[in-house]
Structures are given as structure tokens and as C-alpha cells.
Amino acid sequence: MEFPSNANLIVGLDRADDAGVYKISNDLAMIQTVDFFTPIVDDPYWFGQIAAANALSDIYAMGGTPKTAMNLVAFPIKEMDITILRSILQGGLDKMKEAEVVLVGGHSVEDKELKYGLSVTGFGHPDRILTKGNLRVGDRLILTKPLGTGIINTAIKGGLASPKVTEGVTRLMATLNGKAAQIMSAYPVHACTDITGFGLLGHLTEMVADSGFAIGIHAGDIPILPEAKEYAGMGLVPAGTYKNREFFGARIDIAPSVNPLVQDILFDPQTSGGLLICVQRESAEALVHDLGENGIADASIIGEVASEPKGKVFVNEKGNR
């Protein structure tokens, strides 16, 4: 399939990335993304918040600033009360206001399955766009949110999660990555992505694909929601975890010493997960400290870029920084 192209297209469909980027002028690039999904929490207002935060995250991951958005809605009007839709839209609108993003329109259709999300436009400098694959040997990888939301959401659907756990993971998913993106802009960051449906290891595999490098991850350094291990041990692992392992597993080497429950969490599909930041080695500790000082307490250095084996992600229990 041949896609239309243009000399001003910086990031397009020729490679997997978080958003498309088009150069408008020598100092301005437009960044575009779209994302929507079915409800992952019961509360419609919080669903709207999470869906909006998730869509906005792609712009942050590219090193840009989101500016405008349009609603995307599929709603079963014959089966659900319209007040549910109003709550969803209000949640999304409040999250957009928090991000200082302007809602400029949208589109809705009647559908048997409820869906909500955003099409988002942001801006950045053409020379400072962050892609997934611009890795450099020795760079450190920083993760800004803990893993395990997919497993915990499975427990919530099964009625096994406490109200406290439910509230905590809901607020985590609704948290914008904007503050982390703002902070990282002051550091020598070479690449970035956000962790969503492919899980941590899936997105890491995308980063090393065709890069000519490898990535080493230290499982013991990865921030994980405490309840995720407990629920994984109960077998509350979403189907997407197994699909991610099957699809990406051939390019990932995991040491036998890594706890099998942790392995599940590393493949766990996340919703509105954190940023995965690839930063110059000498600046990594300072960036983590800066993130922590600004309320991003879970930010951690979880690995580094290596020269071999090319195109592979390898996971051990603990590394030496």
C-alpha cells in the first residue's frame, strides 16, 4: 500500500511512532494524533478524564504541546441515558482545560458500543521533535508512571479490587504527562514514547526496531503498582498481556531469575501510562530528581541503550548504574 507523502512530512506512516508531524515553517511543526476506546472504569466522568489524558499523551511523547482537540464519540442512545454521555464529555473537557487545550469540535455516531476519545493537534519545533528510534548507546531510560494498570483494571471488572485501589489506579490513569514532558524539555532527551496497549516491553521493542541498537532493562528498578503482583498471582491477567508476549516475545530475552509475575506485568497493556524517556547518561539522575521534586515520585531509571545484540530487548533482575 502506497501512502501519500510530502517533503514537509517529518514523521509519517513509514515508521511506527506516537503521532504524525508536519513541518509548517523552519521553527514550527504541527503534531497530530487520534485515540479513543471503550470504557475501562464504571464512572463516566472519570472515563472521560482518562480517555482525554490518554489521547493528549501522544503529543507530549513527541516533545510537543497540545493546543486543540476534537471529540470522537460513539454512543448507544437507545440503551443509555444521555446524562452518561454528558458526564463523559464533561470529564474530557475538564482534562482539556487542565492541559490548556481548546475543544474546537468533534463528531458523534450512534453505536451499540460506547467509545470516547480525542483527535489532538499540537505544536513543536521541527528540530526538537522526539521520536521512538533516536537512541544513543549509553543513554538511560526513565519511566515516569508505575506499571500494572491493565491487571488492576481486570481485577476491578471482576469485583475484586477495593475502593481504595480502584480510586488510586483511576487517578493515575487520569494524570496528564504534561508536567513530565515540560521537565524533560530542559534535558538532553534523545527519544521518547508513552506506555499504552503494547505494554512496556512491546513499546521498548518498537524503540529498538531498525535502530541498530539494543536496550537492557532491570526488572528490579521498574516502578510497579503494589497490587498488580497480587492480582497477577490470582490469574487476573488481561488477554492483551498474552497477545503482547506472543507478538513481541521473539525479540525479547528475559533472564530466568525475573519473577514470572513481573514478566506478566512487563507485557501488561497500559492505559494512559507514563512517558519512557531516553536521556543522556550524565543527565539521568538529575532528571529523575527534578521529576520527583515536581510530584512525579515514581519516576525511575530502568535501563540503558546498548550496542548489542542489535534489535533486541533484554531483561535482567538488577543492573549496575
C-alpha positions as a printed Julia matrix, in Angstrom:
321×3 Matrix{Float64}:
   0.0     0.0    0.0
   1.49    3.33  -1.06
   0.78    6.33   1.19
   0.78    9.96   0.05
   3.89   11.85   1.14
   5.28   15.36   1.19
   8.68   16.97   1.61
   7.49   18.67   4.8
   6.38   15.41   6.44
   8.75   14.78   9.36
   7.04   11.72  10.85
   4.51    9.73   8.83
   3.28    6.19   8.26
   6.65    4.88   7.1
   7.53    4.13  10.75
   5.6     3.37  13.91
   5.51    6.41  16.15
   3.14    8.14  18.56
   1.92   10.91  16.25
   2.33   12.38  12.8
   4.46   15.51  12.38
   4.31   18.05   9.55
   6.73   20.96   9.17
   4.92   24.28   8.73
   7.97   26.54   8.83
  11.61   26.43   9.91
  10.6    26.92  13.55
   7.12   25.37  13.71
   5.85   21.82  13.25
   2.3    20.52  13.63
   1.81   17.27  15.59
  -1.39   15.25  15.11
  -2.78   12.18  16.84
  -6.1    10.42  17.48
  -7.11    7.89  20.13
 -10.37    6.53  21.53
 -11.51    3.39  23.32
 -14.32    1.68  25.22
 -14.87    2.36  28.96
 -12.26    0.95  31.33
 -13.87    2.32  34.51
 -17.53    2.42  35.56
 -17.66    6.13  36.38
 -18.42    8.03  33.14
 -16.81   11.27  34.32
 -13.52    9.52  35.11
 -13.72    7.59  31.86
 -13.82   10.93  30.06
 -10.81   12.16  32.04
  -8.76    9.04  31.32
  -9.6     8.92  27.61
  -8.63   12.58  27.19
  -5.37   12.2   29.14
  -4.51    9.14  27.06
  -5.05   10.96  23.75
  -3.1    14.04  24.84
  -0.15   11.9   25.9
   0.97   11.19  22.33
   1.66   14.88  21.77
   3.73   15.09  24.96
   5.69   11.98  23.94
   6.72   13.68  20.69
   8.11   16.67  22.59
   5.2    18.91  21.64
   2.49   20.95  23.32
  -1.16   20.06  22.65
  -3.29   23.03  21.65
  -6.62   21.93  20.13
  -8.8    18.84  20.27
 -11.97   17.38  18.76
 -14.27   14.9   20.47
 -14.83   11.43  18.98
 -17.98    9.74  20.33
 -19.83    6.5   19.65
 -22.89    6.23  21.89
 -25.81    3.76  22.2
 -28.5     6.41  22.55
 -31.32    3.83  22.66
 -29.73    1.86  25.51
 -28.06    4.53  27.67
 -29.27    7.73  29.27
 -27.89   10.89  27.7
 -26.67   12.03  31.13
 -23.95    9.37  30.88
 -22.63   10.98  27.72
 -22.76   14.42  29.32
 -20.63   13.15  32.21
 -18.09   11.63  29.84
 -17.81   14.82  27.83
 -17.5    16.9   31.0
 -14.67   14.69  32.2
 -12.85   15.09  28.91
 -13.47   18.82  28.88
 -12.11   19.27  32.4
  -8.95   17.37  31.46
  -8.53   19.54  28.36
  -8.89   22.66  30.5
  -6.2    21.32  32.83
  -3.93   20.83  29.82
  -4.84   24.29  28.45
  -6.22   22.68  25.31
  -9.13   24.19  23.38
 -12.01   21.98  22.22
 -12.83   23.07  18.67
 -15.38   20.48  17.54
 -15.96   16.77  17.16
 -18.1    14.04  15.68
 -20.55   11.51  17.12
 -22.26    8.4   15.79
 -24.85    6.05  17.21
 -23.23    2.73  18.07
 -24.1    -0.32  20.14
 -20.76    0.03  21.95
 -19.79    3.18  23.83
 -16.49    4.76  22.79
 -14.86    8.11  23.51
 -11.59    9.84  22.73
  -9.96   12.8   21.04
  -8.26   13.92  17.9
  -5.49   16.25  19.08
  -3.31   18.83  17.37
  -0.15   20.14  18.98
   2.94   22.08  18.01
   6.68   21.89  18.48
   9.96   22.94  16.92
  10.91   20.81  13.87
  14.42   20.28  15.25
  13.21   19.19  18.67
  10.64   16.54  17.74
  11.16   13.36  19.75
  10.7    10.02  18.01
  10.94    6.47  19.33
  14.06    5.39  17.5
  16.65    8.14  18.02
  18.63    6.06  20.54
  22.27    6.52  21.51
  24.49    3.98  23.2
  24.79    4.71  26.91
  21.53    6.64  27.16
  19.45    5.87  30.24
  15.73    5.04  30.12
  13.39    6.68  32.61
   9.8     5.57  33.25
   7.51    8.16  34.85
   4.48    6.08  35.94
   4.27    2.64  37.58
   3.08   -0.4   35.63
   0.13   -2.69  36.29
  -2.99   -0.75  35.29
  -4.2    -3.47  32.9
  -4.05   -6.17  35.57
  -5.69   -3.96  38.18
  -8.45   -2.96  35.76
  -9.1    -6.68  35.22
  -9.46   -7.07  38.99
 -11.84   -4.11  39.08
 -14.02   -5.66  36.39
 -14.06   -8.87  38.4
 -15.2    -7.05  41.52
 -12.02   -7.99  43.41
 -10.38   -4.58  43.8
 -11.05   -2.43  46.87
 -12.47    1.1   46.51
  -9.06    2.48  47.57
  -7.22    0.54  44.85
  -9.85    1.49  42.28
  -9.59    5.17  43.13
  -5.79    5.09  43.06
  -5.46    3.48  39.64
  -8.22    5.69  38.22
  -6.42    8.86  39.31
  -3.13    7.51  37.99
  -4.6     6.88  34.53
  -6.22   10.34  34.53
  -2.92   12.06  35.34
  -1.51   14.08  32.45
   2.03   13.51  31.2
   2.32   17.23  30.58
   4.4    18.04  33.67
   6.89   15.27  32.88
   7.12   16.48  29.28
   7.73   20.04  30.39
  10.5    18.97  32.75
  12.25   16.69  30.26
  12.38   19.52  27.69
  15.21   21.1   29.7
  17.38   17.96  29.42
  19.29   16.24  26.58
  16.5    13.79  25.73
  17.07   11.84  22.51
  13.91    9.71  22.24
  10.59    9.23  23.95
   7.34    7.27  23.82
   4.39    6.68  26.13
   3.44    3.27  27.5
   0.0     2.12  26.39
  -1.53   -1.0   24.87
   1.67   -2.83  23.85
   2.98   -2.8   27.41
   6.46   -1.72  28.47
   8.3    -4.46  26.58
   6.24   -4.0   23.44
   7.0    -0.29  23.3
  10.68   -0.93  24.04
  10.74   -3.35  21.12
   9.33   -0.61  18.89
  12.13    1.71  20.06
  14.94   -0.68  19.1
  13.37   -1.82  15.83
  15.61   -0.72  12.93
  17.68    1.43  15.32
  20.82   -0.7   15.18
  20.93   -0.8   18.99
  19.66   -2.86  21.92
  18.0    -1.99  25.22
  18.75   -3.54  28.6
  16.09   -3.36  31.3
  16.46   -4.05  35.02
  13.23   -5.5   36.37
  14.12   -4.64  39.96
  14.26   -0.93  39.11
  10.86   -0.74  37.39
   8.07    1.01  39.35
   5.12   -1.36  39.72
   1.76   -0.81  41.41
   1.89   -3.0   44.56
  -1.48   -4.65  43.94
  -0.53   -5.7   40.4
   1.66   -8.58  41.59
  -1.06   -9.79  43.94
  -3.73   -9.78  41.23
  -1.38  -11.33  38.66
  -0.76  -14.15  41.12
  -4.52  -14.7   41.22
  -4.57  -15.1   37.44
  -6.17  -11.72  36.76
  -4.09  -11.09  33.66
  -5.82   -9.47  30.66
  -5.81  -11.2   27.28
  -3.75   -8.34  25.85
  -0.81   -9.4   28.02
  -0.62  -12.79  26.31
  -1.08  -11.2   22.88
   1.81   -8.79  23.56
   4.05  -11.63  24.7
   3.2   -13.67  21.61
   3.74  -10.78  19.19
   6.9    -9.23  20.68
   8.43  -12.19  22.53
  10.84  -13.29  19.79
  12.74  -10.02  20.12
  12.94  -10.07  23.93
  15.3   -12.05  26.16
  14.25  -12.34  29.81
  16.59  -13.8   32.42
  15.18  -16.85  34.26
  15.71  -15.01  37.57
  12.97  -12.47  36.75
   9.78  -13.31  38.65
   7.14  -14.74  36.25
   4.54  -12.39  37.76
   6.8    -9.44  36.99
   7.2   -10.75  33.46
   3.41  -10.61  33.06
   3.42   -7.01  34.29
   6.12   -6.04  31.79
   3.81   -7.2   28.97
   0.68   -5.78  30.64
  -1.25   -3.39  28.32
  -1.4     0.01  29.98
  -3.98    2.75  29.66
  -2.64    6.32  29.8
   0.71    5.06  31.07
   3.82    7.09  31.74
   6.46    8.5   29.45
   9.5     6.38  28.64
  12.31    8.89  28.29
  15.67    8.15  26.67
  18.15   10.7   28.06
  21.89   11.25  28.01
  23.53    9.15  30.72
  25.15   12.05  32.57
  21.77   13.82  32.97
  19.61   10.85  34.01
  19.92   11.16  37.79
  19.29   14.9   37.66
  16.18   14.4   35.53
  14.78   11.77  37.91
  15.43   14.11  40.84
  13.75   17.0   39.05
  10.72   14.84  38.22
  10.46   13.73  41.85
  10.69   17.28  43.14
   7.73   18.15  40.92
   5.43   15.42  42.2
   6.36   12.6   39.81
   7.54   10.4   42.64
   7.57    7.08  40.77
   9.99    8.21  38.06
  12.89    5.75  37.9
  15.87    4.83  35.74
  15.0     1.35  34.48
  17.66    0.56  31.89
  20.02    1.74  29.2
  20.75    1.63  25.48
  23.46   -0.86  24.41
  25.19   -1.62  21.13
  24.43   -5.37  21.09
  22.51   -7.54  20.41
  21.04   -5.28  17.73
  17.25   -5.02  17.67
  16.83   -6.89  20.97
  15.43   -6.03  24.39
  16.98   -7.96  27.26
  15.67   -8.03  30.82
  17.58   -8.97  33.95
  16.69   -8.67  37.6
  19.06   -5.89  38.64
  21.58   -3.73  36.87
  24.59   -1.71  37.89
  24.31    2.01  37.22
